Amino acid sequence: MSGKVVNLRAARKARTRDAKRAEADANAARHGRTKAQKAEEDAAAHRARRHLDGHERE
């Protein structure tokens, strides 16, 4: 009956790290956008602003 020796401190830290990673992944799925999505939205807003400014009367 020789089992694998486990460092309890390391196991506890690994379990905590995995729980935090799972929570972060859930938050990212709920709230997050990729950098490319943010850049595209900023570019679209800039294009729309330029378009409106181009049609402005003086």
Buried (B, 14 or more C-beta within 10 A) or exposed (E): EEEEEEEEEEEEEEEEEEEEEEEEEEEEEEEEEEEEEEEEEEEEEEEEEEEEEEEEEE
